[in-house]
Amino acid sequence: MVLKKEEQKGIIKAIYDSSNICASVYDRNNFDLTIIFKNGGQYKYHNVDSIDYNSFELAESNGSVFNSTIKTKYKNFQKMDKFDVKELLVEIETLKTK
């Protein structure tokens, strides 16, 4: 479930209340979707259709849609450097209490 979302110049940044996913960044200009996991893992999926991104973003369970659609349909991805999620996890907890 989305806790916070901002869009600027075709870049959508979202923070989630999910058991495994912290955040995502979707670039509407080149259709890249970066997923940041609570363990710091970060993956960039290429050529992600906007309909699939919207399904992921709006899902009651982001992890389920990630596993059933993004992970299975988009094999063109790259593992990125670990992301320091400490501040992001604090922000998530703050947003959940509002």
C-alpha positions in Angstrom: 0.0 0.0 0.0 1.3 3.5 -0.9 2.2 5.7 2.1 3.7 8.6 0.1 4.0 9.4 -3.6 5.6 12.3 -5.4 6.0 12.9 -9.1 8.4 15.3 -10.8 9.3 15.5 -14.5 8.0 12.0 -15.2 9.8 10.4 -12.2 7.4 8.8 -9.7 8.8 8.1 -6.2 6.7 6.0 -3.9 7.1 4.7 -0.3 5.1 1.6 0.7 3.7 -0.1 3.7 4.8 -3.6 2.7 6.5 -6.5 4.4 9.5 -6.6 2.0 9.4 -3.5 -0.2 10.3 0.0 1.0 10.1 2.1 -2.1 10.1 2.4 -5.8 11.1 4.8 -8.5 9.4 4.7 -11.8 10.7 6.7 -14.8 7.8 7.4 -17.2 10.3 8.6 -19.8 12.3 5.4 -20.2 10.0 2.9 -18.4 12.6 1.9 -15.8 11.3 0.7 -12.4 13.7 0.5 -9.5 12.5 -1.4 -6.4 14.1 -1.0 -3.0 13.7 -3.8 -0.5 13.8 -3.6 3.3 17.1 -5.6 3.3 18.7 -2.9 1.2 18.5 -4.8 -2.1 17.9 -2.6 -5.1 16.9 -3.8 -8.6 16.2 -1.9 -11.7 13.7 -3.4 -14.2 13.8 -2.1 -17.7 10.9 -1.4 -20.1 8.2 -1.8 -17.5 4.8 -1.0 -19.0 3.0 1.8 -17.3 -0.1 -0.4 -16.8 2.0 -3.0 -14.9 3.6 -0.2 -12.8 0.2 1.2 -11.9 -1.0 -2.3 -10.9 2.1 -2.7 -8.7 1.8 0.8 -7.1 -2.0 0.5 -6.4 -2.0 -3.0 -5.2 -3.1 -4.0 -1.7 -0.1 -6.2 -1.6 2.8 -4.7 -3.6 4.9 -7.8 -3.0 2.3 -10.1 -4.6 2.1 -8.0 -7.7 5.9 -7.7 -7.8 6.2 -11.5 -7.7 3.4 -12.3 -10.0 4.0 -9.6 -12.6 7.2 -7.6 -12.4 9.5 -10.4 -11.5 8.1 -12.9 -13.9 7.4 -10.7 -16.9 10.4 -8.4 -16.9 13.6 -10.5 -17.2 15.7 -7.5 -18.3 16.9 -6.1 -14.9 20.0 -5.2 -13.1 21.0 -5.6 -9.5 22.1 -2.2 -8.1 24.4 -1.4 -5.2 22.9 -1.9 -1.7 20.7 1.0 -0.5 21.0 2.3 3.0 17.4 1.9 4.1 17.7 3.2 7.7 16.2 6.6 7.1 13.6 5.2 4.7 12.5 2.7 7.4 12.1 5.5 9.9 10.1 7.5 7.4 7.8 4.5 6.8 7.2 4.1 10.5 6.4 7.8 10.8 4.0 7.8 7.9 2.2 4.7 9.3 1.5 6.5 12.5 -0.1 9.5 10.9 
